[in-house]
Amino acid sequence: MNLLTDPWLPFRHVDGRLRYRSPSALADPDVLDLALPRADFQGAAWQFLIALLQTAMTPKDTDAWLDRYQQPPSIAEVDVALAPFMAAFELDGDGPRFMQDLDPLEDVKEAPVSGLLIDSPGANGIKNNTDFFVKRGRVESVCQRCAALALYTMQINAPAGGAGIRVGLRGGGPLTTLILPEDETQPLWARLWPNVMPADAVGQPGQRWRAPSADDGDLFFWMADTRVSDKKGTEVLPDDVHPLHAFWSMPRRYRLLFDDEPGCCDLCGDETAHPVRRLRSKKQGANYDGPWRHPLTPYRLLNPKKPDELPLSSKGQPGGLGYRHWPGLVLEDEAVSGALPARVVTHHLQKYELVEIARDDGEAFDALFRHARLWVFGYDMDNMKPRGWYSVEMPLVGVPTAHQETLREWVKRFVDLAGDVAWQVRNQLKRAWFKRPEDAKGDMSQIDAQLFEATQLAFFDALRQMGEALRDAKATPTLSPDISRQWYLTLKRRALRLFDAQAISGPLEGMKMQQLERITGARHYLQEYLNGSGKKRGNTVQTFAQSSGFELQTPQSEGNQQESTA
């Protein structure tokens, strides 16, 4: 099977039907999305198509990118652009195989194909019978289509796997951030192209741009002998490879074994003539090291005071992803927080200003640069064990460079207040639940998660209003006090609701007097804090109100009105 010419990807069309087509179908205006059987496959398939576009159709500069955005290619044009790379995308055969070792690896034992799935139990889990929730034997046979995606998903996300088993170029289980138009009815092409970067921006320092080719072993590692990492000095650094190699990283050594006995795919359910049931895998694949920054992944500096230290890719964490993570995903802040958003995001926000200039020249662009979204997804890994998969969408607000710092300050103020409110709710719930709250053990992070989730839509609404207030690079930045006041009232209302829902878990008549006293005392403290009462407990709320320019004394009728309209 050739991954550029065979119909192996399931595309969802405007009328709702699903059809397996070759990658060039991404240029069909009737195609809206992909439809893969697993969430991690869906994210990987999007990255696969972006990588193809980035490899075969890299625009020379931002002007060329804008021209192509205005004039999408036809299916035939995409086929012509992909044709020179066909030799690098054969999944089977005697020659080079897509993302597989050039060596057939006949000196190693065969293993189940389920080893390609990040959430499958490992050898130790099976040996120790600890596969309680994700059982062994779920996947024993897969079709060629799912095998190709499983292989690609593993190579670009490769988590830790033990001695000699290499992690991915961007670390094990990285987050990916993609740019989407806010209009979900846009064709797939309009949703992929914003994530393609010009040739003058896609590479890293030390890398030199050159036209990609199918036989370039510095771009497609599987087209050349394996870069074995069994000794020091064999690390793969950014300036050792083609600038586009980050999209095709290959840390693991695999060979898929295709069976002649037909079967049913355990992942998509389709019948297949040549399923993959076994594979060969060997240690000591490419060992990525150095200052790698994948274009689609956010990074951070652990210690901003030591900028020479290598950045670490952002990973999924327990508690999920939400607006508290938005600044680190969008706003570069190398000096203070160490946040390094994905380069595709940073470059897109720079393009925003170029588009504004183009509008002045009379060129027409749609709402992509005013109303865009950020799609963030990835595994939450505990070393080599996946704890969950997260996928969220957030507004992507672009403002002129002159106002970037102002936006960061406004957002930080809003997020900091939410974090402090969550901390207070958690502490007062401990006072309500326990006679000795300081001795209470256990994970209460779900309280924070519930408050952040309940206030997320309100934050994103405020974020959009911040963006509108900062559109004009020449105007003095001013945030309406009412926006801050609405945010404060939302936090106050949601915090009290959350406390009331959690503090009383049973009928009041069954409670002891001491329990009721603890609950009412804790609620009174929380309410005083939220009202900004007192010099000490209400200081945070008072400071927020003063810096935002609104009064805390809200008439009861107005407060009720805010609750009914939120």
C-alpha angles and dihedrals in degrees: 000000000000113000093211101049108025121085098246107130120083109229124192114220133207092261091053098253122133121222132177107233140157119269093264087074085082086084093057107110089214092061114094106171149334122269112206125171094239133045094230089050090052092054092044093049090054090051090047092056092044089050090051092051091045091051101041102030108028107161116231095233142340093282090056089047091054092048091053091046089057093045111039117202125250122245088255092054091053091049090053091049092050097044097085090059099052094107091062095054105059109126096195138020141080096291130062113325126210110271092342131118115270086222111076088225093224091159094071132072121258119253135194116277088235086081087080091066114088093212096052116110113259128231093271092049091054093043093050095039093237096134092111101146105019104045129209118246096039093118118035102142131032134179122244091256094055091040090057092050094044089052093049092044091053095046095052095041101031108162127202111293108172137279112345095004103116126223123226126280091260096040128269116314100356128188118249123208120198130182118234133179112249090234104085092196091069113115119257092257091061089051096048102042096064086066095056116094130208119256091250092058109031099076130076128237109288094027121111121210119237132162110274120240135187095243095050106121090191089062103034107031092193090066091068141037115300118271093231114202101201094127142028119283094041096097116131111235127190094252091052094069145044115286090244096052091097088073091054103037115161115191097154130070112223140158118192117218114214117210124216092210110092119235147154123277111242091207106047100014096234124138112246133192096209110029125181111237102153139029141182121237131184134186130238100055124156110326108210116206139156133051098333117170113179110212093233100045131078119229137190139204112235090209113024088193088066103053091167091069115100115263118242123223116245114252137196113269136198110276095043132247125303146141093301086070094046097094093054091048097048113017118067111223108162095157101052115018096014092234114162110180119207110287091237089060094047092048092047091054089051090051087057091073092048090053091052088055090048090053089055088055090056099257116141122232127169127234097284094109095044099040113029133143134217116225110204121186143154147116126291100224130191098201100294096347120090113222096182149327120248129197123170138156125220135177115270106215117196121196133170116280090247090064100041093100091048091052090049091052093049093047092046091052092053095044093045091054091050091050092050092048090050090051091051093048091050093048094047091048088056089052089050096047104038135051089212104030093175089065095047113121132193140077114296097169089116088074091060091044092053093051093047091048093049092052099039098099091048091051093050090049089053090046092056090050090051089053092052091049090054100044096104111071091197098050125090108256111249127170115202111243088226091066090055092043092052089051092050092049091049092052092046094050095044093046093055092045091051092048092049093048094049103035096059109050097160142029114302093228090063095055127099120239091247091056092051091048091052092049095048092044093050092046092050090052091049092048092050090050092049091047091052091240120164131017096266113030095038098041096105094054092043091053092049092050094047095048090047095049102238134117121245094213101095120178112243093238091054091048090053090049091054090051093052094049100042 
